[in-house]
Amino acid sequence: MSEKSAYSPGLEGVIAGESALSRIDAEHNRLLICGYDLEELTEGAAYEEVAYLLLHGELPTRAQLEEFGAALRAERNLPSPVLDLLRHAPADTHPMDLLRTAVSALSFFDPETRDNSPQANVRKALRLLAKIPLIIAAGHRLSQGLEPVAPHPRLGQAANLIYMLRGSEPAPHEARALDVSLILYSEHGFNASTFTARVVTSTLSDLYSAVTAAIGALAGPLHGGANEAAMHMLMEIGGPEQAEAWVLDALAKKKKIMGFGHREYKKGDSRVPAMKKVGRQVAAAVGDTRWIELAEIVERTMIAQKNIHPNLDFPCAYTYYLMHIPIPLYTPIFVSSRVAGWAAHVVEQLGRNRLIRPAHLYRGMGQRPFKRVGVRG
Ligand SMILES: CC(C)(COP(=O)(O)OP(=O)(O)OC[C@H]1O[C@@H](n2cnc3c(N)ncnc32)[C@H](O)[C@@H]1OP(=O)(O)O)[C@@H](O)C(=O)NCCC(=O)NCCS
């Protein structure tokens, strides 16, 4: 194969590794996680079960799930220097920056940071699953001049996150919607942040480094940051009345419509229907269907004009908004879920590691004579 024919900008279509964790079946519009249809998992499982599936390769039995839940609850604490870090961050620090740095700092206090055995990485993943929601909630409350709320002794991942943000238990429809979004966000193949985690791991670096780098990759608006950007866009549009004209104008100006398009799905993101369903339930429960109406017009216009469909970030954005989750927390919440997928990929990468080191096409100058600084002028 010639250099040029092997090159694909953005690595589109390039097979960059092997994985048993998920299969994107764009043809049948479905996503399989360790062989299970993700949409089916949203109907019958909680996020903890999917996280366990990713970390252990099998769904937990009831006893295993109880043990996993208890282990997660036992790890719901932050080393006090990490809490101090959150306390001393400027109030306008973006929660993704805070989370990235706090996760990196957690590595100082984990006695197993340098242990790359699969068992240690699964234990570290569990700690991250437990501690990331605390960082998100405590960081947010401190930025608002409020004290952190201690985790709830019984609530699961989704409900406890809302509880720690507000200090009161969420309504069932809110806990359910967040749980479904966490399941849908948990794993998605060789996306940019997961690939980042695998690249870092391939150097035999550690899980904290891989997750810290992955958070950095997820933050951008072309990846996880799209859920926040999509909500800002919906707010800028303002209402269903303006939606079609706004999209037509944006497209005429060659703007990207946030929360639309996907490298792997050209006929629609398989995760969207399940999220839309709970989004509609939340809208009905709070008695506000305006954002759904607005979103539907944006979607119809995008499909009619460009045949580009919404991705998961789009329904997540307005659903979180209807649940009064602060917009800058949308991408950190994505992290709180995807960390299970990242960790599973780290373990998988180490199981059959080879340094990830692609080549590039050189586009620069030919060789030229070197002149020392005085001679160069
Ligand atoms: C996700 C994304 C980066 C995928 O990118 P990609 O596979 O590299 O596809 P491209 O950006 O090359 O897009 C292909 C074409 O569709 C258009 N397109 C893709 N997504 C679009 C969007 N959201 N709004 C408007 N046009 C879009 C591009 O402008 C391009 O058109 P062109 O061929 O006329 O130049 C892209 O769809 C995007 O930027 N979406 C918005 C951000 C987002 O929602 N990200 C979350 C992804 S889960």
Ligand as a Chemical Component Dictionary entry (heavy atoms), coordinates in Angstrom:
data_LIG
# 
_chem_comp.id                   LIG 
_chem_comp.type                 NON-POLYMER 
_chem_comp.pdbx_formal_charge   0 
_chem_comp.three_letter_code    LIG 
# 
loop_
_chem_comp_atom.comp_id 
_chem_comp_atom.atom_id 
_chem_comp_atom.alt_atom_id 
_chem_comp_atom.type_symbol 
_chem_comp_atom.charge 
_chem_comp_atom.model_Cartn_x 
_chem_comp_atom.model_Cartn_y 
_chem_comp_atom.model_Cartn_z 
_chem_comp_atom.pdbx_ordinal 
LIG C1  C1  C 0 -19.165 14.652 15.216 1  
LIG C2  C2  C 0 -18.412 15.253 14.033 2  
LIG C3  C3  C 0 -17.116 15.884 14.537 3  
LIG C4  C4  C 0 -18.102 14.127 13.045 4  
LIG O1  O1  O 0 -17.246 14.663 12.150 5  
LIG P1  P1  P 0 -16.693 13.963 10.826 6  
LIG O2  O2  O 0 -16.980 12.534 10.778 7  
LIG O3  O3  O 0 -15.279 14.398 10.687 8  
LIG O4  O4  O 0 -17.575 14.632 9.733  9  
LIG P2  P2  P 0 -17.293 16.034 9.087  10 
LIG O5  O5  O 0 -17.113 17.098 10.128 11 
LIG O6  O6  O 0 -16.193 15.878 8.068  12 
LIG O7  O7  O 0 -18.653 16.271 8.373  13 
LIG C5  C5  C 0 -19.012 15.780 7.072  14 
LIG C6  C6  C 0 -19.910 16.818 6.432  15 
LIG O8  O8  O 0 -21.086 16.983 7.222  16 
LIG C7  C7  C 0 -21.162 18.296 7.745  17 
LIG N1  N1  N 0 -21.531 18.233 9.137  18 
LIG C8  C8  C 0 -21.219 17.244 10.011 19 
LIG N2  N2  N 0 -21.718 17.517 11.210 20 
LIG C9  C9  C 0 -22.377 18.678 11.090 21 
LIG C10 C10 C 0 -23.089 19.472 11.988 22 
LIG N3  N3  N 0 -23.220 19.105 13.265 23 
LIG N4  N4  N 0 -23.634 20.611 11.559 24 
LIG C11 C11 C 0 -23.503 20.997 10.260 25 
LIG N5  N5  N 0 -22.818 20.290 9.347  26 
LIG C12 C12 C 0 -22.261 19.145 9.773  27 
LIG C13 C13 C 0 -19.762 18.878 7.607  28 
LIG O9  O9  O 0 -19.763 20.276 7.524  29 
LIG C14 C14 C 0 -19.282 18.201 6.368  30 
LIG O10 O10 O 0 -19.851 18.855 5.274  31 
LIG P3  P3  P 0 -18.997 19.102 3.933  32 
LIG O11 O11 O 0 -18.656 17.718 3.447  33 
LIG O12 O12 O 0 -19.923 19.878 3.087  34 
LIG O13 O13 O 0 -17.783 19.861 4.379  35 
LIG C15 C15 C 0 -19.264 16.330 13.329 36 
LIG O14 O14 O 0 -20.462 15.757 12.901 37 
LIG C16 C16 C 0 -19.523 17.523 14.243 38 
LIG O15 O15 O 0 -18.698 18.435 14.308 39 
LIG N6  N6  N 0 -20.701 17.551 14.935 40 
LIG C17 C17 C 0 -20.993 18.617 15.860 41 
LIG C18 C18 C 0 -20.323 18.369 17.212 42 
LIG C19 C19 C 0 -20.952 17.218 17.953 43 
LIG O16 O16 O 0 -22.152 17.135 18.094 44 
LIG N7  N7  N 0 -20.102 16.335 18.452 45 
LIG C20 C20 C 0 -20.525 15.205 19.271 46 
LIG C21 C21 C 0 -20.272 13.941 18.545 47 
LIG S1  S1  S 0 -20.944 12.555 19.412 48 
# 
loop_
_chem_comp_bond.comp_id 
_chem_comp_bond.atom_id_1 
_chem_comp_bond.atom_id_2 
_chem_comp_bond.value_order 
_chem_comp_bond.pdbx_ordinal 
LIG C1  C2  SING 1  
LIG C2  C3  SING 2  
LIG C2  C4  SING 3  
LIG C2  C15 SING 4  
LIG C4  O1  SING 5  
LIG O1  P1  SING 6  
LIG P1  O2  DOUB 7  
LIG P1  O3  SING 8  
LIG P1  O4  SING 9  
LIG O4  P2  SING 10 
LIG P2  O5  DOUB 11 
LIG P2  O6  SING 12 
LIG P2  O7  SING 13 
LIG O7  C5  SING 14 
LIG C5  C6  SING 15 
LIG C6  O8  SING 16 
LIG C6  C14 SING 17 
LIG O8  C7  SING 18 
LIG C7  N1  SING 19 
LIG C7  C13 SING 20 
LIG N1  C8  SING 21 
LIG N1  C12 SING 22 
LIG C8  N2  DOUB 23 
LIG N2  C9  SING 24 
LIG C9  C10 SING 25 
LIG C9  C12 DOUB 26 
LIG C10 N3  SING 27 
LIG C10 N4  DOUB 28 
LIG N4  C11 SING 29 
LIG C11 N5  DOUB 30 
LIG N5  C12 SING 31 
LIG C13 O9  SING 32 
LIG C13 C14 SING 33 
LIG C14 O10 SING 34 
LIG O10 P3  SING 35 
LIG P3  O11 DOUB 36 
LIG P3  O12 SING 37 
LIG P3  O13 SING 38 
LIG C15 O14 SING 39 
LIG C15 C16 SING 40 
LIG C16 O15 DOUB 41 
LIG C16 N6  SING 42 
LIG N6  C17 SING 43 
LIG C17 C18 SING 44 
LIG C18 C19 SING 45 
LIG C19 O16 DOUB 46 
LIG C19 N7  SING 47 
LIG N7  C20 SING 48 
LIG C20 C21 SING 49 
LIG C21 S1  SING 50 
# 
